[in-house]
Amino acid sequence: MTDHHGTPVVTGIVTAVVGFSSSFVVVLAGLAAVGATPDQAASGILALCVTLALGMLWLALRHRSPFALAWSTPGAALLLSTGAATGGWAAAVGAFVVAGVLILLTGLVPALGDLIARIPTSLARAMLAGVLVPICLEPVIGLADSPAYVGPVVLAWLVMHRVSRRWAVPVSLAVAVVVVLVTAGSSVDTADLVPSLTWTTPHWTLPAVVSIGIPLYIVTMASQNVPGVAVTASYGYTVPWREAMTVTGLGTLVGAPFGGHAINLAAITAAMTAGPMAGPDRARRWVASASAAVCYLVLALGCAALAALVAAAPGGVMQAAAGLALLGTLGSSLAGALADEHEREAAAVCFLVAASGITVLGVGAAFWALVAGLVLRPLLGASRRVSSPR
C-alpha cells in the first residue's frame, strides 16, 4: 500500500510557496504606495506572515480541519490604486486598524455580516476589477517602455501557462528577481537583510478611514472571506465563521501597527489544503494547513531581502510581475461583475469610477465607485427590467 502520510506536508509547503510568491510583490507595492518605506513594507510582510501563520495553526490544530489563511491580495491591490493617504503612512496604519476592528466585529455582531452579504456581488467585483485595471496594464506599459527587462518576465509567464498554470506567476516572479539581480545587483542595499518589525503609531484621519479602511474591509470580506468559506465548504468542511473572523480580525489588529494591512480566509489556496491534493485521507488534511503555516514562518525570514530587491528593480519589472499576478483575479472579477444583465450598467459605472483613480474630498475612487453603483443599481436595473421584452 502506498504511504500518503507525507502528502499533506508537501501540499502545505507548496500552498505557502505559491501563496507567498504569487503576490508578495503586490503587497510590497501596495504598502509603498500608501507611504511605507522599504523597511516598513518589509515589516508589513513579516507581520502578515507571522499573524496568518499563527492564525492558521490555531484553527487547524483546534478543529483538525484544513482551514487556510492568507493576506488580502485584493486589499493590497486597493492600496496600490489608492496611493498616499491623507496623513501619511501613520494614517494608512490607522485605516488598517479600522479594517481589523470591522473584521472582528463581523464575527461578534451577526448584523454586520448580514450587511456585508447584502452588498451586491456584481458591485463588489466591479469595484475590485476597476482597482486592478491600472495594475494589470503594467505588463503592457513595461513591454513598450523596457522590453529588455519586462520581456523575459512576460515570456516566462506565457510558457509556464502552457506547462502549469499554478506555477505561471511564481516562475515569472522568479525570473523578475533574476532580472533585478543581473541588472541592479550591485545597487541592492544589503546593509541589513535581517527581517525586523517596525512599529508605527496609528493615526486616524477621516479621508484615510473612508478611502482605505472601509474599502479594504469590504474588498477583503467580499473577495476573500466569503469565497473562502464557499471553497472550503465545497470540500465538505464547515468554517467556524465567528471564530475565523475573530482570529483574522485580531490578527489584522495586531499586525497593523507593524505594517500589515489585513489577513483573511484564503480562497484559492484553500482548495489546495482542503482538496484531494492534500491526500486521500480527509481526516489528515489539516496537516497541510499546519505545514503551510510553518512554511510561512520560514518564508518570513526573507522579507527584508525581497523588499530590498523590489526597491532596486529597474524598468517596471516588478510592476509588470504584479500585473501578471493579478490578471486571473481581474478576469474573474469582470466575469462576476457583468454576469447579470439587469445589473450590468450599474456594475460598469462602478468599474469605471474605480478605474478612474479620482479623489474627491480627499476620498479615493474605490469608495465613490461603490457609492455610484449602489445609487444607480436600483435606477438602471429597474429601467432595464421595464424595457426588457417579456
Secondary structure as the mmCIF struct_conf table of DSSP 4:
data_model
#
loop_
_struct_conf.conf_type_id
_struct_conf.id
_struct_conf.beg_label_comp_id
_struct_conf.beg_label_asym_id
_struct_conf.beg_label_seq_id
_struct_conf.end_label_comp_id
_struct_conf.end_label_asym_id
_struct_conf.end_label_seq_id
TURN_TY1_P TURN_TY1_P1 HIS A 5 GLY A 6
HELX_RH_AL_P HELX_RH_AL_P1 THR A 7 SER A 21
TURN_TY1_P TURN_TY1_P2 SER A 22 SER A 23
HELX_RH_AL_P HELX_RH_AL_P2 PHE A 24 ALA A 33
TURN_TY1_P TURN_TY1_P3 VAL A 34 GLY A 35
HELX_RH_AL_P HELX_RH_AL_P3 PRO A 38 HIS A 63
BEND BEND1 SER A 65 SER A 65
STRN STRN1 LEU A 69 TRP A 71
HELX_RH_AL_P HELX_RH_AL_P4 THR A 73 THR A 82
BEND BEND2 ALA A 84 ALA A 84
HELX_LH_PP_P HELX_LH_PP_P1 ALA A 85 ALA A 85
TURN_TY1_P TURN_TY1_P4 THR A 86 GLY A 87
HELX_RH_AL_P HELX_RH_AL_P5 GLY A 88 LEU A 108
HELX_RH_AL_P HELX_RH_AL_P6 PRO A 110 ALA A 117
TURN_TY1_P TURN_TY1_P5 ARG A 118 ARG A 118
BEND BEND3 ILE A 119 ILE A 119
HELX_RH_AL_P HELX_RH_AL_P7 THR A 121 CYS A 136
TURN_TY1_P TURN_TY1_P6 LEU A 137 LEU A 137
HELX_RH_AL_P HELX_RH_AL_P8 GLU A 138 ASP A 145
HELX_RH_AL_P HELX_RH_AL_P9 PRO A 147 VAL A 163
HELX_RH_3T_P HELX_RH_3T_P1 ARG A 165 TRP A 167
HELX_RH_AL_P HELX_RH_AL_P10 ALA A 168 ALA A 184
HELX_RH_3T_P HELX_RH_3T_P2 GLY A 185 SER A 187
BEND BEND4 VAL A 188 VAL A 188
BEND BEND5 ALA A 191 ALA A 191
BEND BEND6 VAL A 194 VAL A 194
HELX_RH_AL_P HELX_RH_AL_P11 LEU A 206 ALA A 208
HELX_RH_PI_P HELX_RH_PI_P1 VAL A 209 GLY A 213
HELX_RH_AL_P HELX_RH_AL_P12 ILE A 214 THR A 220
HELX_RH_PI_P HELX_RH_PI_P2 MET A 221 ASN A 225
HELX_RH_AL_P HELX_RH_AL_P13 VAL A 226 SER A 234
TURN_TY1_P TURN_TY1_P7 TYR A 235 GLY A 236
HELX_RH_AL_P HELX_RH_AL_P14 TRP A 241 GLY A 255
HELX_RH_3T_P HELX_RH_3T_P3 ALA A 256 PHE A 258
TURN_TY1_P TURN_TY1_P8 GLY A 259 GLY A 259
STRN STRN2 ILE A 263 LEU A 265
BEND BEND7 ALA A 267 ALA A 267
TURN_TY1_P TURN_TY1_P9 ILE A 268 THR A 269
HELX_RH_AL_P HELX_RH_AL_P15 ALA A 270 ALA A 274
BEND BEND8 GLY A 275 GLY A 275
HELX_RH_3T_P HELX_RH_3T_P4 PRO A 276 ALA A 278
BEND BEND9 PRO A 280 PRO A 280
HELX_RH_3T_P HELX_RH_3T_P5 ARG A 282 ARG A 284
TURN_TY1_P TURN_TY1_P10 ARG A 285 ARG A 285
HELX_RH_AL_P HELX_RH_AL_P16 TRP A 286 LEU A 299
HELX_RH_3T_P HELX_RH_3T_P6 ALA A 300 GLY A 302
HELX_RH_AL_P HELX_RH_AL_P17 CYS A 303 ALA A 312
TURN_TY1_P TURN_TY1_P11 GLY A 315 GLY A 316
HELX_RH_AL_P HELX_RH_AL_P18 VAL A 317 ALA A 325
TURN_TY1_P TURN_TY1_P12 LEU A 326 LEU A 326
HELX_RH_AL_P HELX_RH_AL_P19 LEU A 327 ALA A 337
TURN_TY1_P TURN_TY1_P13 LEU A 338 LEU A 338
BEND BEND10 ALA A 339 ALA A 339
HELX_RH_3T_P HELX_RH_3T_P7 GLU A 341 GLU A 343
HELX_RH_AL_P HELX_RH_AL_P20 ARG A 344 SER A 356
TURN_TY1_P TURN_TY1_P14 GLY A 357 GLY A 357
STRN STRN3 VAL A 360 VAL A 360
TURN_TY1_P TURN_TY1_P15 LEU A 361 GLY A 362
STRN STRN4 VAL A 363 VAL A 363
HELX_RH_AL_P HELX_RH_AL_P21 ALA A 365 SER A 387
BEND BEND11 SER A 388 SER A 388
#
